[in-house]
Amino acid sequence: MTWNWEYTGEILPDLLSGLRYTVIATLVGYVIALILGLVWTLLRRTPYPAVNHAVRWVTEFIRSTPLIPQLYFVFFVLPSLGITLSPLTAGIITLGVHYSTYTAEVYRAGIADVPKGQWEACTALNLPKSRVWLDVILPQAVRRVIPTLGNYLIAMFKDSPMLFAINVAELLYAANRAGSVNGQFLEPMTMVGLLFVVVSVISSILVRRLERRYATH
Amino acid sequence: MPPTDTTPEAPTPDNAGAGGGSTPGDAPTTDESAPAAKGVSTHKDAAGEGEAAAALPHGAAPGIRFEKVVKRFGDNVVLRELDFTVEPGERVTLIGPSGSGKTTILRLLMTLETLNEGVIWIGDQTLWHMDRDGKRVPANQKHLHEMRKQVGMVFQQFNLFPNMNVLRNLTEGPVRVLGVSKDEAVERARSLLDLVGLADKINAHPTQLSGGQQQRVAIARALAMQPKVLLLDEVTSALDPELVVGVQDLLRDIARQSDLTLLCVTHEMAFAKDISDRVLMFDQGQIVEEGPPDQIFGEPSEQRTRDFLQAVLAS
């Protein structure tokens, strides 16, 4: 088994186009996870017990089940309910929703970390609810959890090959196809690993920068 | 936040009318016209008291009355049917051992704790109750919001917003709550920072300030809301000893140059003597003794007060 540079060069464009899908799925999914996670967290703080409990059980359920069955459910079961999604869309939504249940916990911890005195100062200043959240609590809570949220970006990126299961043409899919067509898996699979490392390292550098910028105050 | 959960129902136009209408004379002057009236009174007062005083709230301050107020934390009864009155513009210091309920009184007035029983009056309005169809019912958020406009508080731990600079700390409330224009709020913030001697820190972040400086900003922030009642909750307890005097001097000036009704919880007896018209000695949720500072600190009549003062002076 020897490394074939020529072959590596040939499959590289396919792999890079697969990587493009991987990155797109991760980033769009991440945005969904960031926004939806916050929605879960805030819903859990509403004064309505029914809403709190419903949200709690739904998120608990999603967090406690593996990603691949969820992907299968969204991609194969939902069409029978009249909701048909392309593989990429189904993959992005599932990835985003799945991770939103994790980011929700992160936000929750961040909010719990804001000192009680901050809430009391808001009351003493008579700030309306919306301002309390937007101007005082969330900016402080989010700043505290930027490192953790950043780690989830990288975790999502590494989980994205699971979209292979519903035929999203992402990096692993492209590598698998190249390997099958040519009967030679060493180069494509090694390249998958290398490309993942490169992107992960770049993202963790970016995350750390973000952390340094915002976490200091 | 406790008040949220205790809201009995959403405010309706009906309530709003009842709440505002119950005090035809007082409410409009204290609430709406305060910012405008301030501009007028500025000139009058500035003549006598110098420029710094112009930033201070002036105008009729309401009195405060507690009627059979009960506050419990679980099984622990902190206030037992407490009755007391603070006259309009009076400066009262609450002293007593920790756990005697002094801070709870301030926190009830700031609506940081919910009331269990009794009635608290601010001026001729009840803080925790409102009038509906002639009946006294628990206050809703809207009523609490209106009532809180009269009250300001300075905390032991300052509680400045660390994500905002000093200026924004001072303008957030006036702009978001009082509806003051940005420019006017900035103007007012500047004069208040002048007053507290921190004009040069206007763009600093709270974390860049010393404890004493943070507490001065917190005092300015409370005053920026133009309160009629100011609550001081052990405001120098968290400060390094050498910073205490500066903050106390500032508060003394503010107390003398404004018409605020002042309630002060402190362990600094010299400061209490200096700042207050009357001192209330608390123990176990009840007033043990009250009187002018000279009497309480000079010749207290109750043994409990003597013991307490001795213990404080010894420490």
Interface residues (C-beta under 8 A of the other chain):
Chain A: P47 P115 G117 Q118 W119 E120 A121 T123 A124 L125 N126 L127 P128 R131 D135 V136 P139 Q140 R143 H217
Chain B: M1 P3 T4 D5 T7 M110 T111 L112 H145 R148 K149 V151 G152 M153 F155 Q157 F158 N159 L160 F161 P162 N163 M164 E172 G173 R176 V177 H205 T207 R221 A222 M225
